[in-house]
Amino acid sequence: MAMEKTNQSEATEQKTEKTPASTVKKAAPARRTRRPAAVSAAAEPAAASAPISLDDPSLYINRDISWIEFDRKVLETAMDPSIPLLNRVLFLSIFFNNLDEFFMVRVMNVQRQARMGAEPTGPDKMAPAKQMSEIRRKVSEIVEVAENLWINTLKPALDKNNIRIVKYSTLPAAQKETLNLFFNEDILPVLTPQAVDKGRPFPMISNTSLNFVMELQATTPNAPVKTRFARLKCPNNVPRFLFVSNKDNSVTPDLSYATSDGVIVLSEDLIGNCLDTLFPGYKVTSQGLFRITRNTDGEIEEDEADDLLSAVRDYVEQRRFGSVVRLEIERGMPQRLQDFLYSHLDMLPSQVYRCRIPLAFSEFGRLMKEDRPSLKYPADHPKMLKAFDSDHCCFDEIRKHDIMVYHPYDSFNCVLEFLKQAARDPNVVAIKQTLYRAGSDSPVAKYLLEARRRGKQVTAVVELKARFDEEQNINWAEEMERNGVNVVYGFAGLKIHAKLCFVVRREKDKLARYTHIGSGNYNAASAKIYTDLGLFTSNKAINDDVQDLFNVMTGYGLVKKYRELLVSPHTLRPQITALIQREIEQHKKHGNGHIIIKCNQLVDFEMVKVLYEASRAGVKVECIVRGICSLRPGVPGVSETITVRSIVGRLLEHARVYYFHNNGEEEMYFGSADLMTRNLNGRIEVLTPILEERLRKNIMNQIIEPQLKDNIHAWVMHSDGSYTKLNPKKGEKAYDSQEEIVRKLNLMKK
């Protein structure tokens, strides 16, 4: 969906005032509603004569519990029978991937606080010990649901559709023979068995790797020690899924060649049946698979390092072996092996999770490689705007008026064409670009390299501290630097999360400037599944601001006020707060206050508090929050005019939009920033105003209003933190906001 006229229209620690009564009224039970007991106890609202303090902990939802509730929504999406089968498997793998990240990023800090007996720090004031108990309870609950979904529903459905994942032990002799040959030739040479004894200590286990632990018995007579233990890592460069043909028994690790006439065997199953070949003179008497999750939320010692690049390199290396947060073992592992692991990993019982389905299920999204279009969503055909056709000069079009795109409905090739033309246009003299998650095969980085080879001044601000993408970003930064690009390695003390591309072009003996500002990363792969907004503009004030900001990021300087942009960490928070407070004043005068917030996370204490103030004044506040939300909607006397909904569908909602009615003089901003403390205080973020009315109307008509009407992928939040998935009521038409955009696109193509 193009945004053009032709298309129609963390939490800050605060001292808490104690009040005699809690304030949260529980919503009535509803179908597919989850009630988190991990929030502060809810009671009847306080009497009208006793105003509720906005510092009351019961008004805030614990962010980690909210994270789990978000992942529950992903799980329930995998449970939806209306979704194509392989996409349901993909959603289930995303659920487990999210859970992995939750343990890697969030849990260790809570564990540490609980062991120290630390005081609560979040605005919800939940004690760390209580929080750990609730995390364990909730994770166990949803994992059991996920395992049942796989065992009882998805795996049988795959079997019926001739995608059969079978055990090695059930195969006929001919298929076992070809698998054994594949093991000997393609797997065995890269395996490294590791004995554990007095001379060889228990090895360091890398984060999220899949491992065997084994007990061995010597088969040679009169062996001095007959029982031994060993560990074997399943290398991550060994294919996880092996397709075995029923016709010729051939084995291929490429699922795109898989047909309905064959079976799939997991590589760890094959390895587990061939372990004896690794230990001559010994027999494997018992074995089991295990996987550990390590803490990755370490600190980069920027102040103590000679340079940021070396500091990030050291951090990435150390992160592989951070403290163990979770141990997953396959159910049925012999107790002796379990005890062996517990003793060497120093695990508490609360950190151990026993699994009934394959470990590392996050990798099962690879089943999407199967060439089975009937079991997937129909292929997308993103729209390419005419302004970015290769035979058009996109700068001429941008100079006429601002252009807005909405990925993936509008092709990300619009952005790539903008960069491609900038790289090859002889009139372009300079390009400046931020890169946060560029990806492993980045066309954006390649166009920047091409621009430099063509003699243009190219500056790349590469954020080395982008979590889990540090190594890729280091590689791109070093390659660009080798080729003469002016590379800036982020910003000490702050992450650069802003999405900016700034182009300087010589036109009629003057320098003209063009900017692309986005809400998403310059990543061609994620742009296919993340919904993100992008603005192309030649607006002078915005370009002045972007020019100033790049000078701040690459040099020295403090800009206290930008002309149009809201920039964290200095101006974004106070200006958003001022916009909300202005809406309060407008509502007092005119009675038509209206705020709409579409973001990924809403957890910042001060932001929640000022939204509560807006609601108390009667302002209508509609929030579309995909993920974590610490705000409680619908609390009498506090947030009665606030609604919160979440859209969890085929595409990951990633755009951020902030709308203020302003008594009819509407203002709308979009950009990279969520309402989280880290975004507002610890990052360089940008929100930009959408200055043209036609673009604001298009965003309202084609994105915001449809998502507020969605009754297929929408979840409505209740004041106790639970969510109810909406379904069309009797006689009500089904309305899928994401499909509605596709429908409008198809109409425009006719």
matplotlib code that plots the C-alpha trace (Angstrom):
import matplotlib.pyplot as plt

x = [0.0, 1.5, 0.9, 0.3, -2.8, -3.6, -4.3, -7.3, -7.2, 12.0, 10.7, 12.2, 12.5, 10.2, 9.3, 5.8, 3.0, 1.1, -2.7, -5.1, -6.8, -5.7, -7.3, -7.6, -11.0, -10.8, -12.5, -15.1, -13.9, -13.9, -13.1, -9.3, -8.5, -5.4, -5.2, -1.7, -1.7, 1.8, 0.5, -0.3, -3.4, -6.4, -9.2, -12.2, -11.5, -10.9, -13.7, -14.1, -13.1, -9.7, -7.9, -5.7, -2.0, -0.5, 2.5, 0.4, 2.3, -1.0, -1.5, 1.5, 2.0, 5.4, 7.2, 8.6, 5.2, 3.8, 6.6, 5.4, 1.8, 2.9, 4.5, 1.3, -0.5, 2.1, 1.4, -2.3, -1.8, -0.1, -3.2, -5.5, -6.8, -7.6, -3.9, -2.1, -0.3, 3.3, 2.7, 1.3, 4.6, 6.4, 4.5, 5.3, 9.0, 8.7, 7.1, 10.1, 12.6, 10.9, 11.2, 14.9, 15.4, 13.4, 15.7, 18.8, 17.9, 15.7, 15.8, 19.3, 19.0, 15.8, 17.5, 20.4, 18.1, 16.1, 19.2, 20.5, 17.1, 17.1, 14.2, 11.8, 12.9, 10.1, 7.0, 4.9, 7.1, 6.9, 9.5, 12.2, 11.6, 7.9, 8.7, 10.9, 8.2, 5.6, 8.0, 8.6, 4.9, 3.8, 6.6, 5.8, 2.2, 2.6, 5.3, 3.0, 0.4, 3.0, 4.2, 0.6, 0.0, 2.9, 2.3, -1.5, -2.2, 0.6, 2.8, -0.3, -1.5, 2.0, 1.9, -1.5, 0.0, 2.9, 5.5, 6.6, 9.2, 10.1, 12.4, 15.5, 14.6, 11.4, 13.0, 13.5, 17.1, 17.7, 17.0, 19.1, 22.0, 21.9, 21.6, 24.5, 26.6, 25.6, 26.6, 30.0, 30.8, 29.1, 28.7, 31.2, 34.3, 33.1, 32.0, 34.2, 33.4, 34.6, 35.4, 34.8, 37.2, 39.9, 42.2, 39.6, 37.1, 33.5, 33.7, 32.2, 28.8, 28.0, 24.7, 21.7, 23.8, 22.3, 24.3, 24.4, 25.5, 26.4, 27.3, 29.7, 30.8, 34.2, 33.9, 37.6, 38.2, 39.8, 39.4, 40.5, 37.4, 34.4, 31.9, 32.7, 30.8, 31.2, 29.6, 29.1, 28.0, 25.8, 27.6, 25.5, 26.9, 25.4, 21.9, 19.1, 16.6, 17.5, 15.0, 15.1, 13.4, 11.1, 12.0, 15.8, 16.6, 18.8, 19.5, 19.4, 19.7, 17.9, 14.2, 13.3, 13.9, 11.7, 8.7, 5.6, 7.3, 9.8, 10.4, 12.4, 14.9, 16.4, 20.2, 20.4, 18.3, 20.8, 23.8, 22.2, 21.9, 25.6, 27.3, 29.0, 31.2, 32.7, 34.0, 36.0, 36.2, 33.2, 29.5, 27.0, 24.7, 22.6, 22.3, 20.2, 20.0, 20.3, 20.5, 21.5, 20.5, 23.1, 22.7, 23.5, 22.5, 26.1, 27.7, 30.0, 32.9, 33.1, 34.8, 37.7, 38.3, 40.8, 38.0, 34.4, 35.1, 37.4, 35.1, 32.2, 34.4, 35.3, 31.6, 30.4, 33.1, 32.2, 28.5, 28.8, 29.7, 27.6, 26.0, 23.6, 20.0, 18.1, 18.8, 16.5, 16.7, 14.7, 12.1, 13.1, 16.8, 18.2, 18.5, 22.2, 22.8, 20.6, 22.5, 25.8, 24.6, 23.2, 26.5, 28.6, 26.4, 25.5, 21.8, 18.9, 15.8, 13.8, 16.2, 15.5, 12.8, 12.0, 10.8, 8.6, 9.3, 12.5, 14.9, 15.7, 12.3, 13.0, 14.8, 11.6, 10.7, 13.0, 10.2, 8.9, 11.5, 9.3, 7.9, 4.3, 2.5, -0.9, 0.3, 1.5, 0.0, -0.2, 2.9, 3.0, 3.5, 4.7, 3.9, 6.7, 5.9, 6.3, 8.4, 11.1, 10.9, 14.4, 13.6, 12.5, 14.7, 13.3, 14.8, 12.6, 9.6, 10.6, 11.2, 7.5, 6.1, 6.9, 6.5, 5.5, 5.8, 4.5, 6.5, 6.0, 2.9, 5.1, 8.3, 11.5, 13.0, 11.7, 14.4, 17.0, 16.3, 16.7, 20.1, 21.0, 20.2, 22.1, 25.1, 25.1, 23.9, 26.9, 25.2, 25.1, 28.1, 27.5, 25.5, 25.1, 23.5, 22.7, 22.9, 21.4, 20.6, 21.9, 21.7, 24.3, 23.8, 23.0, 22.2, 22.1, 25.8, 26.7, 25.2, 27.2, 30.3, 29.4, 28.9, 32.3, 33.9, 32.3, 34.0, 31.2, 31.6, 30.0, 29.5, 28.1, 27.1, 27.2, 25.7, 28.0, 25.9, 22.7, 22.0, 22.7, 23.8, 27.1, 29.3, 27.5, 27.7, 31.5, 32.1, 30.2, 31.9, 35.4, 34.7, 33.3, 36.3, 38.7, 37.0, 37.2, 33.8, 33.9, 32.7, 31.5, 31.3, 28.2, 28.2, 29.7, 27.1, 24.1, 22.8, 22.0, 18.6, 17.4, 16.8, 18.2, 19.6, 20.7, 21.7, 23.3, 22.9, 24.2, 21.3, 21.8, 25.0, 23.3, 23.3, 19.9, 19.3, 17.0, 16.3, 14.7, 13.4, 12.1, 10.6, 12.4, 15.9, 17.6, 17.3, 15.9, 15.0, 13.1, 11.3, 9.4, 7.7, 7.9, 5.4, 7.3, 6.8, 9.3, 9.2, 11.2, 11.4, 13.2, 11.7, 14.3, 13.6, 13.7, 16.9, 18.5, 17.6, 19.0, 22.2, 22.6, 22.0, 24.5, 27.1, 26.2, 26.6, 29.9, 31.5, 30.8, 27.8, 24.6, 21.5, 18.9, 16.1, 15.5, 13.2, 10.9, 12.4, 11.9, 15.3, 16.2, 17.8, 17.3, 14.2, 11.9, 10.7, 9.9, 8.2, 6.0, 5.1, 4.3, 2.1, 0.1, -0.2, -1.4, -4.0, -5.2, -5.5, -7.3, -9.8, -10.5, -11.4, -13.1, -14.0, -12.5, -9.1, -7.9, -4.5, -3.6, -0.4, 0.8, 4.1, 5.8, 6.3, 4.8, 6.6, 8.2, 6.8, 6.7, 5.0, 2.4, 1.8, 1.2, -1.2, -3.1, -3.3, -4.7, -7.3, -8.3, -8.9, -11.2, -8.9, -9.7, -6.5, -6.3, -3.2, -2.2, 0.7, 2.1, 4.3, 5.0, 2.5, 2.8, -0.2, -3.6, -6.6, -10.0, -9.2, -11.9, -10.6, -7.3, -7.6, -11.3, -10.8, -7.8, -8.0, -5.2, -5.2, -2.5, -2.3, -0.6, -0.9, 0.9, 3.2, 5.0, 3.6, 6.7, 5.7, 5.4, 2.8, 1.8, -1.3, -2.7, -6.0, -5.1, -8.6, -8.6, -5.1, -3.9, -0.3, 1.2, 4.7, 6.3, 9.8, 12.0, 11.1, 8.9, 7.8, 10.5, 13.0, 15.9, 14.5, 13.8, 17.0, 19.6, 19.4, 19.5, 16.0, 14.0, 10.4, 9.5, 6.2, 4.1, 3.6, 1.4, -2.3, -2.8, -0.2, -1.7, -5.1, -3.8, -2.1, -5.3, -7.5, -5.2, -3.4, -4.8, -8.5, -8.3, -6.3, -8.8, -11.6, -9.7, -11.6, -9.4, -5.8, -6.7, -6.3, -8.0, -6.3, -8.1, -7.2, -5.7, -3.2, -5.1, -6.0, -9.1, -8.7, -11.5, -13.6, -16.5, -19.7, -22.8, -23.8, -20.6, -18.3, -14.8, -12.2, -8.5, -6.6, -3.5, -5.6, -7.6, -4.4, -3.7, -7.3, -6.9, -3.6, -5.1, -7.9, -5.4, -3.5, -6.5]
y = [0.0, 3.3, 6.3, 8.5, 10.6, 8.6, 5.5, 7.2, 8.2, 0.7, 1.6, 4.5, 3.7, 6.0, 6.3, 4.9, 6.6, 3.9, 4.1, 2.1, 0.5, -1.0, 0.1, -2.5, -3.9, -7.4, -8.0, -10.7, -14.0, -14.4, -17.1, -17.4, -15.0, -15.3, -13.9, -13.2, -13.8, -12.2, -8.7, -6.8, -8.0, -6.3, -4.9, -2.6, 1.0, 3.5, 5.8, 8.9, 11.2, 9.5, 10.1, 7.3, 8.0, 7.4, 6.0, 3.1, -0.1, -1.8, 0.5, -1.0, -4.4, -6.2, -5.9, -9.5, -11.0, -8.8, -10.3, -13.8, -12.7, -11.5, -14.8, -16.5, -14.6, -15.9, -19.4, -19.0, -17.8, -21.1, -22.8, -21.1, -23.7, -21.1, -20.4, -22.6, -25.6, -24.7, -21.1, -22.6, -24.5, -21.3, -19.4, -22.2, -21.9, -18.1, -18.8, -20.9, -18.4, -15.6, -17.7, -18.3, -14.5, -13.9, -16.2, -14.8, -11.1, -10.8, -13.7, -13.6, -10.1, -11.2, -14.4, -12.4, -9.9, -12.7, -14.5, -11.2, -10.4, -7.1, -4.6, -4.3, -1.7, -1.5, 0.7, -2.5, -3.2, -7.0, -8.7, -10.5, -13.8, -13.5, -12.6, -15.6, -17.8, -16.4, -16.7, -20.4, -21.0, -19.2, -20.5, -24.1, -23.5, -22.2, -24.6, -27.5, -26.0, -25.6, -29.2, -30.5, -28.5, -30.1, -33.6, -33.8, -31.4, -30.1, -33.2, -35.4, -32.8, -32.8, -36.6, -36.4, -34.0, -36.3, -34.3, -37.1, -36.6, -40.1, -41.9, -43.5, -46.7, -47.1, -46.9, -50.0, -51.3, -49.8, -46.2, -46.8, -47.9, -44.7, -42.6, -44.4, -43.7, -40.0, -40.0, -41.5, -39.2, -35.9, -35.8, -38.0, -36.0, -32.8, -34.5, -34.1, -36.4, -35.0, -37.3, -36.0, -37.3, -36.1, -35.2, -33.7, -31.4, -30.8, -28.7, -25.2, -25.5, -22.8, -20.9, -22.7, -25.5, -29.0, -31.6, -35.2, -36.4, -40.1, -42.8, -45.4, -48.8, -50.3, -53.4, -54.5, -57.0, -55.9, -52.2, -50.2, -47.9, -49.3, -46.4, -43.1, -39.9, -37.9, -35.0, -34.5, -31.3, -31.4, -28.9, -26.0, -26.5, -30.0, -29.8, -30.4, -31.9, -34.8, -35.9, -39.5, -40.5, -43.5, -44.1, -44.5, -44.0, -41.0, -38.5, -34.7, -31.9, -29.5, -29.4, -27.5, -30.7, -32.7, -34.4, -36.1, -39.5, -39.6, -38.9, -36.5, -37.6, -35.2, -35.2, -35.6, -38.7, -40.1, -39.1, -40.6, -44.0, -43.9, -42.8, -46.1, -45.5, -42.5, -44.5, -47.6, -50.1, -48.6, -49.0, -46.1, -47.5, -44.4, -41.0, -37.9, -34.5, -31.2, -27.6, -24.6, -20.9, -18.4, -14.8, -12.5, -9.2, -8.3, -4.8, -3.6, -1.9, 1.1, 3.4, 1.0, -0.1, 1.6, 1.7, 0.6, -2.0, -4.0, -3.7, -5.1, -7.9, -8.9, -8.7, -11.0, -13.6, -13.5, -13.6, -17.1, -18.3, -16.1, -17.5, -20.4, -19.3, -22.4, -26.1, -28.0, -31.8, -34.3, -36.0, -39.5, -38.8, -41.3, -39.8, -40.5, -38.3, -35.6, -35.6, -35.5, -32.3, -30.6, -31.1, -29.8, -26.9, -25.8, -25.6, -25.0, -27.2, -24.1, -23.6, -27.0, -27.6, -31.1, -31.3, -33.7, -32.4, -31.8, -29.4, -26.1, -26.1, -22.6, -24.2, -25.9, -22.8, -24.2, -26.6, -23.6, -24.4, -27.3, -26.6, -27.0, -23.8, -25.2, -25.4, -21.7, -18.3, -17.2, -15.6, -11.8, -9.4, -6.1, -2.9, -0.9, 2.8, 4.4, 7.1, 4.4, 2.7, 2.3, 4.6, 7.4, 9.8, 9.3, 12.6, 14.5, 12.8, 13.4, 17.1, 17.4, 16.1, 13.7, 10.0, 7.5, 3.7, 1.0, -2.3, -5.0, -4.0, -1.5, -3.1, -2.5, -2.2, 1.4, 2.1, 0.1, 2.0, 5.3, 4.1, 2.6, 5.8, 7.8, 5.5, 5.8, 9.3, 11.4, 14.5, 12.9, 14.0, 12.4, 9.8, 9.4, 6.3, 4.6, 0.9, -1.0, -4.5, -4.7, -8.5, -10.9, -10.2, -6.5, -4.8, -1.5, -1.9, -3.0, 0.2, 2.2, 0.4, 1.0, 4.7, 5.0, 3.2, 5.8, 8.6, 9.9, 10.8, 8.0, 7.9, 4.9, 5.1, 1.4, 0.4, -2.3, -2.9, -4.1, -7.2, -10.5, -8.7, -7.4, -9.8, -9.0, -5.3, -5.6, -7.4, -4.8, -1.9, -3.3, -4.1, -0.6, 1.0, -1.0, 0.4, 4.0, 4.5, 6.9, 4.5, 5.6, 2.8, 3.9, 6.3, 5.7, 5.2, 5.2, 2.9, 4.6, 3.1, 5.9, 4.9, 7.6, 7.9, 11.4, 12.1, 15.3, 16.0, 18.9, 20.5, 23.7, 24.7, 24.2, 21.4, 19.7, 17.3, 14.2, 12.1, 8.7, 8.2, 4.8, 2.9, -0.3, -1.5, -1.2, -5.0, -6.4, -9.8, -8.5, -5.9, -8.9, -9.8, -6.6, -3.8, -0.5, 3.0, 5.1, 8.7, 10.2, 14.0, 17.0, 19.2, 21.8, 21.8, 18.0, 17.9, 20.6, 18.5, 15.3, 17.1, 18.4, 14.9, 13.2, 15.8, 15.0, 11.3, 11.5, 14.5, 16.5, 18.6, 19.0, 20.2, 21.2, 21.9, 20.5, 22.2, 19.3, 16.1, 14.6, 13.1, 11.1, 11.2, 15.0, 16.2, 13.3, 12.6, 16.2, 16.9, 13.8, 14.7, 18.3, 17.0, 14.8, 17.7, 20.0, 17.4, 17.6, 21.3, 21.2, 18.6, 20.9, 23.7, 21.7, 18.2, 16.5, 15.2, 12.2, 10.4, 7.3, 5.4, 2.5, 1.0, -2.2, -1.7, 0.7, 0.4, 3.7, 4.7, 8.5, 8.0, 5.7, 8.2, 11.1, 9.0, 8.2, 12.0, 12.4, 9.8, 11.4, 14.6, 12.7, 12.4, 9.4, 7.3, 4.4, 2.2, -0.4, -2.1, -5.3, -6.5, -5.5, -3.1, -1.9, 0.3, -0.9, 0.2, 0.7, 1.3, 3.5, 6.9, 6.4, 5.0, 4.7, 6.3, 4.2, 1.1, -1.2, -3.8, -5.9, -7.1, -10.5, -11.7, -13.0, -10.0, -8.6, -5.1, -2.9, 0.6, 3.3, 6.1, 8.8, 10.9, 14.0, 15.5, 19.0, 20.3, 19.5, 20.8, 17.2, 16.2, 12.8, 11.5, 8.2, 6.7, 4.3, 4.9, 2.9, 4.3, 2.4, 3.9, 2.6, 4.2, 7.6, 7.7, 5.3, 5.6, 8.0, 7.7, 9.8, 10.6, 12.8, 14.7, 13.8, 17.3, 16.6, 16.2, 13.6, 11.3, 11.7, 10.8, 7.8, 6.4, 6.9, 5.4, 2.5, 1.5, 2.9, 2.7, -0.9, -2.0, -0.5, -2.4, -5.8, -8.7, -11.5, -10.8, -8.3, -9.0, -6.6, -6.0, -5.9, -3.9, -7.0, -7.4, -10.3, -10.3, -11.6, -12.5, -10.9, -13.0, -11.8, -11.6, -13.3, -11.4, -9.3, -9.3, -10.7, -7.9, -8.7, -5.4, -7.0, -8.7, -5.5, -3.7, -6.5, -6.3, -2.5, -3.1, -5.7, -3.2, -0.6, -2.9, -3.7]
z = [0.0, -1.1, 1.0, -2.0, -2.8, -5.9, -3.8, -2.0, 0.8, 31.1, 33.7, 35.7, 39.5, 41.5, 45.1, 45.5, 47.5, 49.4, 49.2, 51.4, 48.4, 45.2, 42.0, 39.4, 38.5, 36.9, 33.5, 33.2, 32.0, 28.2, 25.7, 25.0, 27.8, 29.8, 33.3, 34.7, 38.4, 38.6, 38.8, 42.1, 43.8, 42.5, 44.7, 44.3, 43.3, 46.0, 47.0, 44.8, 47.6, 47.7, 44.4, 43.3, 43.3, 39.9, 41.7, 43.0, 41.9, 41.2, 38.2, 36.4, 34.8, 35.3, 32.0, 32.1, 32.8, 29.9, 27.6, 28.4, 27.7, 24.3, 23.5, 24.5, 21.8, 19.3, 20.5, 20.2, 16.6, 16.0, 17.4, 14.9, 12.4, 9.8, 9.3, 6.7, 8.3, 7.6, 8.8, 12.0, 12.5, 11.7, 14.4, 16.9, 16.1, 16.6, 20.0, 21.0, 19.6, 21.5, 24.7, 24.1, 23.7, 26.9, 28.9, 27.3, 27.8, 30.8, 33.3, 34.7, 36.1, 37.9, 39.2, 40.5, 42.3, 43.8, 45.1, 46.6, 48.2, 46.3, 46.6, 43.6, 41.1, 38.6, 39.0, 39.6, 42.7, 42.2, 44.4, 42.3, 44.1, 43.3, 39.7, 39.3, 40.7, 38.2, 35.3, 36.1, 36.5, 33.4, 31.1, 32.2, 31.5, 28.0, 27.0, 28.0, 25.7, 22.9, 23.3, 23.2, 20.1, 18.3, 19.5, 19.2, 16.3, 14.1, 13.7, 12.9, 10.4, 8.8, 8.6, 6.8, 4.3, 3.6, 5.6, 7.9, 10.6, 11.7, 14.1, 12.7, 14.5, 12.5, 9.1, 6.9, 6.6, 3.2, 4.4, 7.5, 5.3, 3.2, 6.4, 8.0, 4.8, 5.0, 8.7, 7.9, 5.1, 6.0, 9.8, 11.5, 10.4, 12.1, 15.4, 18.4, 21.4, 24.7, 27.6, 31.1, 33.8, 36.2, 33.4, 31.2, 32.9, 31.9, 28.7, 28.3, 26.7, 24.2, 24.3, 22.8, 21.3, 21.1, 23.0, 24.0, 27.4, 27.6, 30.0, 28.6, 29.6, 28.7, 26.6, 26.9, 29.6, 32.9, 32.1, 35.2, 35.1, 33.3, 33.5, 32.0, 31.0, 27.8, 25.9, 22.2, 20.6, 17.5, 15.3, 14.0, 10.5, 10.3, 8.7, 11.2, 8.8, 6.4, 3.7, 2.8, -0.4, -0.5, -4.1, -4.1, -0.4, -1.2, 1.5, 1.0, 3.6, 1.3, 2.1, -1.0, -2.9, -0.5, -2.0, -0.5, -1.3, 1.5, 5.2, 7.3, 10.0, 12.5, 12.4, 16.2, 15.9, 13.4, 15.5, 18.6, 16.8, 15.7, 18.9, 19.5, 16.4, 18.2, 21.2, 20.1, 23.0, 24.7, 24.5, 25.1, 27.8, 28.3, 26.5, 26.5, 24.7, 26.6, 25.7, 27.9, 27.6, 28.7, 29.8, 26.9, 28.6, 29.5, 29.7, 27.0, 28.8, 26.5, 28.9, 29.6, 26.0, 23.7, 21.0, 20.7, 18.0, 20.3, 23.2, 21.1, 19.8, 23.4, 24.5, 21.6, 22.5, 26.2, 25.6, 24.1, 27.6, 29.9, 33.1, 32.6, 32.9, 31.8, 31.2, 28.8, 28.8, 26.8, 29.0, 29.8, 30.3, 32.9, 36.3, 36.6, 33.5, 34.9, 38.2, 36.2, 34.4, 37.5, 39.3, 36.5, 35.5, 39.0, 38.3, 40.6, 40.1, 39.1, 36.1, 34.6, 32.0, 30.7, 27.1, 25.3, 21.9, 20.0, 21.7, 19.8, 18.3, 17.1, 14.1, 12.9, 11.0, 8.3, 7.4, 5.4, 2.8, 1.7, -1.7, -0.6, -1.6, -0.6, 3.0, 3.1, 2.8, -0.8, -2.1, -1.7, -4.7, -3.2, -5.1, -6.7, -6.8, -10.2, -8.7, -8.1, -11.5, -12.9, -15.8, -13.5, -11.6, -8.1, -6.9, -9.4, -7.9, -4.3, -5.0, -6.2, -2.9, 0.0, -0.8, 1.9, 1.6, 3.8, 3.7, 2.8, 0.9, -0.9, -2.0, -0.1, -3.6, -3.4, -0.8, -2.7, -5.9, -4.0, -2.8, -6.2, -8.0, -5.4, -5.9, -9.7, -10.3, -11.2, -9.7, -6.2, -4.2, -0.7, 1.1, 4.8, 6.2, 9.6, 9.8, 12.8, 11.5, 7.9, 7.6, 6.3, 2.6, 2.6, -0.7, 1.2, 2.3, -1.3, -2.8, -0.2, -1.3, -5.0, -4.3, -2.7, -5.7, -7.9, -6.0, -3.7, -0.1, 1.8, 5.6, 7.4, 11.0, 12.0, 15.3, 16.6, 19.7, 17.9, 20.0, 18.2, 15.0, 16.4, 14.3, 11.0, 11.7, 12.5, 9.2, 7.2, 9.0, 8.4, 4.7, 4.1, 5.9, 3.8, 0.7, 1.8, 3.4, 6.3, 9.1, 12.5, 15.0, 16.8, 19.7, 23.2, 25.8, 23.4, 20.7, 17.4, 16.5, 14.2, 10.5, 8.3, 4.7, 3.7, 0.0, -1.2, -4.9, -7.1, -9.0, -11.1, -9.3, -5.9, -3.5, -2.9, -0.1, 0.1, 3.1, 3.8, 7.3, 8.4, 11.3, 10.4, 9.8, 6.4, 6.0, 2.8, 4.4, 7.5, 5.3, 3.7, 7.0, 9.2, 8.5, 8.5, 7.3, 5.3, 4.2, 1.3, 1.6, 0.3, 3.0, 4.0, 7.8, 8.0, 5.9, 8.1, 11.2, 9.6, 8.6, 12.1, 13.6, 11.4, 12.5, 16.1, 15.5, 13.7, 15.5, 18.7, 19.4, 21.4, 19.6, 22.2, 19.8, 16.3, 13.8, 13.1, 14.3, 17.8, 18.8, 21.9, 24.3, 24.6, 22.9, 22.2, 25.7, 26.7, 23.4, 23.4, 27.0, 25.9, 23.0, 25.4, 27.9, 25.1, 24.2, 27.8, 27.6, 24.3, 25.7, 28.7, 26.2, 23.4, 24.7, 21.7, 22.9, 21.1, 21.1, 19.1, 19.8, 17.6, 18.9, 19.8, 23.5, 26.0, 29.3, 30.3, 33.7, 33.0, 29.7, 31.2, 34.0, 31.6, 29.6, 32.8, 33.4, 29.9, 30.6, 33.9, 32.0, 29.6, 26.6, 24.4, 24.2, 21.7, 21.9, 19.4, 21.2, 19.6, 22.5, 26.1, 27.7, 31.3, 31.2, 32.5, 30.5, 31.8, 35.5, 37.1, 38.0, 36.2, 32.6, 31.8, 28.4, 27.4, 25.3, 24.4, 21.6, 20.0, 16.4, 16.0, 12.5, 9.4, 9.4, 12.4, 13.2, 13.6, 12.6, 15.3, 14.8, 17.3, 16.5, 18.3, 17.4, 18.6, 18.1, 14.4, 13.7, 13.6, 14.2, 13.4, 14.0, 13.0, 13.4, 15.2, 18.9, 21.2, 24.6, 26.5, 28.9, 26.8, 23.6, 25.3, 27.5, 26.1, 22.3, 19.5, 18.0, 15.6, 15.2, 12.3, 11.7, 8.7, 7.4, 4.4, 5.2, 2.4, 3.9, 7.4, 6.1, 4.2, 7.4, 9.3, 6.6, 5.5, 8.7, 12.0, 11.4, 9.9, 12.9, 15.3, 13.4, 13.1, 14.6, 13.3, 14.6, 17.3, 21.0, 23.5, 26.8, 30.1, 33.2, 34.9, 32.1, 30.4, 26.7, 24.8, 21.2, 19.1, 16.8, 14.6, 16.5, 15.1, 12.0, 12.1, 9.1, 9.5, 9.2, 8.8, 8.8, 7.1, 4.4, 3.9, 2.8, 0.4, -1.0, -1.6, -3.3, -5.6, -6.5, -7.3, -9.6, -11.7]

ax = plt.figure().add_subplot(projection="3d")
ax.plot(x, y, z, "-o")
ax.set_aspect("equal")
plt.show()
